[in-house]
Amino acid sequence: METFTHKIGVLREHCAAVGRDMTQIELSVQVLVNYDDFDATMQAVQGYVDAGATHLILNLRYPYPQGIVARLAEEVVPRIRG
């Protein structure tokens, strides 16, 4: 999270220096899904959203649990406040 917020600050400075509207840039982050702790995954994602992330990628690692995409859509995504 610290690295992400630092990089947003650097990007903000560069945008100001060249007159670029930073709101036109997608701020993306990839979050590794913890299959055993959806609350931890949700908290990590929410932290990035709160820090300014506008594009989120939920990283799934093999082996994939049965129905993982549906479970994320039902149990994690609706809890994210944007």
NUSETI-848669 format. One record per atom (N, C-alpha, C): x, y, z; residue in one letter; atom name. Coordinates in nm, 4 decimals. Atoms other than C-alpha are relative to their C-alpha. Layout:
BEGIN
+----------+----------+----------+------+------+
:       c1 :       c2 :       c3 : rest : atom :
+----------+----------+----------+------+------+
:        X :        Y :        Z :    A :   CA :
...
+----------+----------+----------+------+------+
//
This chain:
BEGIN
+----------+----------+----------+------+------+
:       c1 :       c2 :       c3 : rest : atom :
+----------+----------+----------+------+------+
:   0.0821 :  -0.1188 :   0.0000 :    M :    N :
:   0.0000 :   0.0000 :   0.0000 :    M :   CA :
:   0.0873 :   0.1263 :   0.0000 :    M :    C :
:  -0.0884 :  -0.1167 :  -0.0080 :    E :    N :
:   0.2815 :   0.2394 :   0.0864 :    E :   CA :
:   0.0606 :   0.0319 :  -0.1368 :    E :    C :
:  -0.0574 :  -0.0200 :   0.1332 :    T :    N :
:   0.4417 :   0.1890 :  -0.2549 :    T :   CA :
:  -0.1047 :   0.0569 :  -0.0950 :    T :    C :
:   0.1078 :  -0.0473 :   0.0868 :    F :    N :
:   0.1082 :   0.2411 :  -0.4302 :    F :   CA :
:  -0.0278 :   0.1481 :   0.0245 :    F :    C :
:   0.0303 :  -0.1407 :  -0.0292 :    T :    N :
:   0.0360 :   0.5699 :  -0.2521 :    T :   CA :
:   0.1177 :   0.0897 :  -0.0381 :    T :    C :
:  -0.1169 :  -0.0780 :   0.0417 :    H :    N :
:   0.3930 :   0.6875 :  -0.3145 :    H :   CA :
:  -0.0028 :   0.0231 :  -0.1508 :    H :    C :
:   0.0021 :  -0.0106 :   0.1452 :    K :    N :
:   0.3598 :   0.6158 :  -0.6862 :    K :   CA :
:  -0.1111 :   0.0930 :  -0.0487 :    K :    C :
:   0.1076 :  -0.0932 :   0.0360 :    I :    N :
:   0.0282 :   0.8032 :  -0.7014 :    I :   CA :
:   0.0495 :   0.1435 :   0.0193 :    I :    C :
:  -0.0549 :  -0.1337 :  -0.0239 :    G :    N :
:   0.2039 :   1.1045 :  -0.5494 :    G :   CA :
:   0.0976 :   0.0420 :  -0.1086 :    G :    C :
:  -0.0958 :  -0.0286 :   0.1072 :    V :    N :
:   0.4841 :   1.0842 :  -0.8060 :    V :   CA :
:  -0.0742 :   0.0288 :  -0.1300 :    V :    C :
:   0.0796 :  -0.0206 :   0.1204 :    L :    N :
:   0.2311 :   1.0508 :  -1.0870 :    L :   CA :
:  -0.0708 :   0.1354 :   0.0041 :    L :    C :
:   0.0686 :  -0.1293 :  -0.0163 :    R :    N :
:   0.0369 :   1.3499 :  -0.9518 :    R :   CA :
:   0.0963 :   0.1152 :  -0.0313 :    R :    C :
:  -0.1005 :  -0.1038 :   0.0257 :    E :    N :
:   0.3576 :   1.5597 :  -0.9582 :    E :   CA :
:   0.0335 :   0.0088 :  -0.1484 :    E :    C :
:  -0.0317 :   0.0003 :   0.1426 :    H :    N :
:   0.4406 :   1.4550 :  -1.3142 :    H :   CA :
:  -0.1154 :   0.0572 :  -0.0819 :    H :    C :
:   0.1172 :  -0.0532 :   0.0709 :    C :    N :
:   0.0864 :   1.5297 :  -1.4308 :    C :   CA :
:  -0.0066 :   0.1514 :   0.0147 :    C :    C :
:   0.0032 :  -0.1445 :  -0.0230 :    A :    N :
:   0.1007 :   1.8749 :  -1.2729 :    A :   CA :
:   0.1088 :   0.0698 :  -0.0824 :    A :    C :
:  -0.1119 :  -0.0610 :   0.0724 :    A :    N :
:   0.4372 :   1.9435 :  -1.4382 :    A :   CA :
:  -0.0276 :   0.0140 :  -0.1495 :    A :    C :
:   0.0266 :  -0.0051 :   0.1439 :    V :    N :
:   0.3043 :   1.8692 :  -1.7873 :    V :   CA :
:  -0.1420 :   0.0449 :  -0.0324 :    V :    C :
:   0.1359 :  -0.0475 :   0.0217 :    G :    N :
:  -0.0511 :   1.9951 :  -1.7386 :    G :   CA :
:  -0.0988 :  -0.1096 :  -0.0369 :    G :    C :
:   0.0883 :   0.1140 :   0.0299 :    R :    N :
:  -0.2143 :   1.6515 :  -1.7592 :    R :   CA :
:  -0.1032 :  -0.0157 :   0.1112 :    R :    C :
:   0.1072 :   0.0236 :  -0.0960 :    D :    N :
:  -0.5486 :   1.5857 :  -1.5908 :    D :   CA :
:   0.0121 :  -0.1424 :   0.0524 :    D :    C :
:  -0.0227 :   0.1313 :  -0.0578 :    M :    N :
:  -0.4732 :   1.2974 :  -1.3561 :    M :   CA :
:  -0.1275 :  -0.0834 :   0.0091 :    M :    C :
:   0.1251 :   0.0754 :  -0.0098 :    T :    N :
:  -0.8403 :   1.2024 :  -1.3325 :    T :   CA :
:  -0.0290 :  -0.0777 :  -0.1280 :    T :    C :
:   0.0180 :   0.0719 :   0.1254 :    Q :    N :
:  -0.8139 :   1.0805 :  -1.6922 :    Q :   CA :
:   0.0862 :  -0.1261 :  -0.0075 :    Q :    C :
:  -0.0886 :   0.1152 :  -0.0035 :    I :    N :
:  -0.5631 :   0.8116 :  -1.5896 :    I :   CA :
:  -0.0582 :  -0.1060 :   0.0931 :    I :    C :
:   0.0439 :   0.1109 :  -0.0842 :    E :    N :
:  -0.6749 :   0.4712 :  -1.4616 :    E :   CA :
:   0.1134 :  -0.0379 :   0.0942 :    E :    C :
:  -0.0975 :   0.0436 :  -0.0995 :    L :    N :
:  -0.4950 :   0.3764 :  -1.1412 :    L :   CA :
:  -0.0318 :  -0.1449 :   0.0330 :    L :    C :
:   0.0311 :   0.1416 :  -0.0147 :    S :    N :
:  -0.4780 :   0.0002 :  -1.1488 :    S :   CA :
:   0.0909 :  -0.0681 :   0.1011 :    S :    C :
:  -0.0740 :   0.0801 :  -0.0967 :    V :    N :
:  -0.3682 :  -0.2528 :  -0.8925 :    V :   CA :
:  -0.0486 :  -0.1441 :  -0.0110 :    V :    C :
:   0.0317 :   0.1421 :   0.0021 :    Q :    N :
:  -0.3564 :  -0.6296 :  -0.8812 :    Q :   CA :
:   0.0123 :  -0.0537 :   0.1428 :    Q :    C :
:   0.0032 :   0.0516 :  -0.1369 :    V :    N :
:  -0.4537 :  -0.7971 :  -0.5527 :    V :   CA :
:  -0.0111 :  -0.1518 :  -0.0048 :    V :    C :
:   0.0032 :   0.1459 :  -0.0084 :    L :    N :
:  -0.3766 :  -1.1612 :  -0.4804 :    L :   CA :
:  -0.1154 :  -0.0423 :   0.0909 :    L :    C :
:   0.1145 :   0.0483 :  -0.0768 :    V :    N :
:  -0.6916 :  -1.3386 :  -0.3634 :    V :   CA :
:   0.0467 :  -0.1058 :   0.0994 :    V :    C :
:  -0.0277 :   0.0981 :  -0.1042 :    N :    N :
:  -0.6541 :  -1.5226 :  -0.0338 :    N :   CA :
:  -0.1224 :  -0.0911 :   0.0078 :    N :    C :
:   0.1135 :   0.0929 :   0.0058 :    Y :    N :
:  -0.8774 :  -1.8266 :  -0.0853 :    Y :   CA :
:  -0.0514 :  -0.0395 :   0.1378 :    Y :    C :
:   0.0382 :   0.0405 :  -0.1348 :    D :    N :
:  -0.8799 :  -1.8994 :   0.2871 :    D :   CA :
:  -0.0517 :   0.1150 :   0.0857 :    D :    C :
:   0.0393 :  -0.1163 :  -0.0801 :    D :    N :
:  -0.9611 :  -1.5451 :   0.4008 :    D :   CA :
:  -0.0524 :   0.1109 :  -0.0908 :    D :    C :
:   0.0607 :  -0.1018 :   0.0861 :    F :    N :
:  -1.2013 :  -1.3435 :   0.1861 :    F :   CA :
:  -0.0052 :   0.1360 :   0.0687 :    F :    C :
:  -0.0005 :  -0.1282 :  -0.0710 :    D :    N :
:  -1.2149 :  -1.0767 :   0.4584 :    D :   CA :
:   0.1316 :   0.0730 :  -0.0228 :    D :    C :
:  -0.1306 :  -0.0616 :   0.0240 :    A :    N :
:  -0.8413 :  -1.0139 :   0.4155 :    A :   CA :
:   0.0091 :   0.0514 :  -0.1431 :    A :    C :
:   0.0010 :  -0.0436 :   0.1399 :    T :    N :
:  -0.8855 :  -0.9959 :   0.0388 :    T :   CA :
:  -0.0827 :   0.1263 :  -0.0142 :    T :    C :
:   0.0880 :  -0.1166 :   0.0089 :    M :    N :
:  -1.1750 :  -0.7526 :   0.0751 :    M :   CA :
:   0.0663 :   0.1225 :   0.0622 :    M :    C :
:  -0.0664 :  -0.1126 :  -0.0667 :    Q :    N :
:  -0.9773 :  -0.5344 :   0.3184 :    Q :   CA :
:   0.1149 :   0.0539 :  -0.0843 :    Q :    C :
:  -0.1097 :  -0.0443 :   0.0866 :    A :    N :
:  -0.6775 :  -0.5254 :   0.0841 :    A :   CA :
:  -0.0544 :   0.0804 :  -0.1181 :    A :    C :
:   0.0605 :  -0.0695 :   0.1137 :    V :    N :
:  -0.8956 :  -0.4286 :  -0.2119 :    V :   CA :
:  -0.0556 :   0.1352 :   0.0448 :    V :    C :
:   0.0585 :  -0.1249 :  -0.0485 :    Q :    N :
:  -1.0803 :  -0.1668 :  -0.0068 :    Q :   CA :
:   0.1085 :   0.1031 :   0.0301 :    Q :    C :
:  -0.1106 :  -0.0915 :  -0.0268 :    G :    N :
:  -0.7496 :  -0.0170 :   0.1049 :    G :   CA :
:   0.0499 :   0.0679 :  -0.1265 :    G :    C :
:  -0.0439 :  -0.0582 :   0.1272 :    Y :    N :
:  -0.6428 :   0.0320 :  -0.2564 :    Y :   CA :
:  -0.1050 :   0.0932 :  -0.0587 :    Y :    C :
:   0.1073 :  -0.0883 :   0.0470 :    V :    N :
:  -0.9818 :   0.1774 :  -0.3504 :    V :   CA :
:   0.0038 :   0.1313 :   0.0779 :    V :    C :
:  -0.0067 :  -0.1199 :  -0.0837 :    D :    N :
:  -0.9567 :   0.4188 :  -0.0580 :    D :   CA :
:   0.1209 :   0.0868 :  -0.0356 :    D :    C :
:  -0.1216 :  -0.0727 :   0.0368 :    A :    N :
:  -0.6062 :   0.5151 :  -0.1760 :    A :   CA :
:  -0.0087 :   0.0600 :  -0.1400 :    A :    C :
:   0.0187 :  -0.0610 :   0.1311 :    G :    N :
:  -0.7378 :   0.5981 :  -0.5228 :    G :   CA :
:  -0.0022 :  -0.0946 :  -0.1182 :    G :    C :
:   0.0038 :   0.0953 :   0.1111 :    A :    N :
:  -0.7314 :   0.2779 :  -0.7297 :    A :   CA :
:  -0.1349 :   0.0080 :  -0.0709 :    A :    C :
:   0.1224 :  -0.0070 :   0.0796 :    T :    N :
:  -0.9826 :   0.2935 :  -1.0131 :    T :   CA :
:  -0.0198 :  -0.1227 :  -0.0876 :    T :    C :
:   0.0085 :   0.1227 :   0.0796 :    H :    N :
:  -0.9103 :  -0.0392 :  -1.1854 :    H :   CA :
:   0.0604 :  -0.1116 :   0.0836 :    H :    C :
:  -0.0438 :   0.1072 :  -0.0896 :    L :    N :
:  -0.8868 :  -0.3569 :  -0.9797 :    L :   CA :
:   0.0063 :  -0.1330 :  -0.0732 :    L :    C :
:  -0.0160 :   0.1332 :   0.0557 :    I :    N :
:  -0.7581 :  -0.6970 :  -1.0832 :    I :   CA :
:   0.0147 :  -0.0959 :   0.1169 :    I :    C :
:  -0.0101 :   0.1022 :  -0.1038 :    L :    N :
:  -0.8227 :  -0.9917 :  -0.8540 :    L :   CA :
:   0.0805 :  -0.1155 :  -0.0570 :    L :    C :
:  -0.0943 :   0.1000 :   0.0490 :    N :    N :
:  -0.5301 :  -1.2285 :  -0.9054 :    N :   CA :
:  -0.0323 :  -0.1358 :   0.0609 :    N :    C :
:   0.0313 :   0.1364 :  -0.0431 :    L :    N :
:  -0.6257 :  -1.5954 :  -0.8877 :    L :   CA :
:   0.1189 :  -0.0894 :  -0.0332 :    L :    C :
:  -0.1130 :   0.0906 :   0.0207 :    R :    N :
:  -0.3493 :  -1.8519 :  -0.8440 :    R :   CA :
:  -0.0481 :  -0.1447 :   0.0019 :    R :    C :
:   0.0287 :   0.1423 :   0.0071 :    Y :    N :
:  -0.3660 :  -2.2179 :  -0.9341 :    Y :   CA :
:   0.0521 :  -0.0689 :   0.1261 :    Y :    C :
:   0.1234 :   0.0627 :   0.0479 :    P :    N :
:  -0.5056 :  -2.4460 :  -0.8008 :    P :   CA :
:  -0.1217 :   0.0839 :   0.0398 :    P :    C :
:   0.1178 :  -0.0828 :  -0.0209 :    Y :    N :
:  -0.8393 :  -2.2672 :  -0.8316 :    Y :   CA :
:  -0.1076 :  -0.0772 :   0.0745 :    Y :    C :
:   0.1109 :   0.0665 :  -0.0704 :    P :    N :
:  -1.1073 :  -2.3557 :  -0.5783 :    P :   CA :
:  -0.1252 :  -0.0035 :  -0.0888 :    P :    C :
:   0.1257 :   0.0144 :   0.0730 :    Q :    N :
:  -1.4372 :  -2.4748 :  -0.7219 :    Q :   CA :
:  -0.0865 :   0.1235 :   0.0203 :    Q :    C :
:   0.0933 :  -0.1121 :  -0.0072 :    G :    N :
:  -1.6640 :  -2.1792 :  -0.8028 :    G :   CA :
:   0.0598 :   0.1302 :   0.0506 :    G :    C :
:  -0.0641 :  -0.1167 :  -0.0603 :    I :    N :
:  -1.4086 :  -1.9162 :  -0.7007 :    I :   CA :
:  -0.0487 :   0.1332 :  -0.0591 :    I :    C :
:   0.0427 :  -0.1264 :   0.0616 :    V :    N :
:  -1.5187 :  -1.6514 :  -0.9506 :    V :   CA :
:  -0.1392 :   0.0390 :   0.0495 :    V :    C :
:   0.1351 :  -0.0282 :  -0.0501 :    A :    N :
:  -1.8840 :  -1.6778 :  -0.8472 :    A :   CA :
:   0.0039 :   0.0403 :   0.1463 :    A :    C :
:  -0.0097 :  -0.0347 :  -0.1426 :    R :    N :
:  -1.7876 :  -1.6704 :  -0.4798 :    R :   CA :
:   0.0538 :   0.1411 :   0.0186 :    R :    C :
:  -0.0535 :  -0.1359 :  -0.0105 :    L :    N :
:  -1.5793 :  -1.3558 :  -0.5282 :    L :   CA :
:  -0.1065 :   0.1026 :  -0.0379 :    L :    C :
:   0.1051 :  -0.0906 :   0.0450 :    A :    N :
:  -1.8650 :  -1.1922 :  -0.7173 :    A :   CA :
:  -0.1098 :   0.0161 :   0.1046 :    A :    C :
:   0.1070 :  -0.0034 :  -0.0996 :    E :    N :
:  -2.1070 :  -1.2779 :  -0.4375 :    E :   CA :
:   0.0469 :   0.0462 :   0.1378 :    E :    C :
:  -0.0445 :  -0.0204 :  -0.1371 :    E :    N :
:  -1.8920 :  -1.2481 :  -0.1238 :    E :   CA :
:   0.0990 :   0.1145 :   0.0192 :    E :    C :
:  -0.1009 :  -0.1041 :  -0.0166 :    V :    N :
:  -1.6218 :  -0.9902 :  -0.1920 :    V :   CA :
:  -0.0408 :   0.1292 :  -0.0713 :    V :    C :
:   0.0257 :  -0.1192 :   0.0815 :    V :    N :
:  -1.7148 :  -0.7506 :  -0.4730 :    V :   CA :
:  -0.1111 :   0.0889 :   0.0581 :    V :    C :
:   0.1060 :  -0.0881 :  -0.0515 :    P :    N :
:  -2.0455 :  -0.6282 :  -0.3210 :    P :   CA :
:   0.0395 :   0.0757 :   0.1279 :    P :    C :
:  -0.0402 :  -0.0650 :  -0.1255 :    R :    N :
:  -1.8635 :  -0.5333 :   0.0014 :    R :   CA :
:   0.0967 :   0.1143 :  -0.0220 :    R :    C :
:  -0.0953 :  -0.1062 :   0.0285 :    I :    N :
:  -1.6229 :  -0.2934 :  -0.1720 :    I :   CA :
:  -0.0774 :   0.1311 :  -0.0177 :    I :    C :
:   0.0623 :  -0.1326 :   0.0092 :    R :    N :
:  -1.7214 :   0.0703 :  -0.1224 :    R :   CA :
:   0.0874 :   0.0884 :  -0.0883 :    R :    C :
:  -0.0765 :  -0.0828 :   0.0921 :    G :    N :
:  -1.6162 :   0.2958 :  -0.4077 :    G :   CA :
:  -0.0463 :   0.1370 :   0.0024 :    G :    C :
+----------+----------+----------+------+------+
//
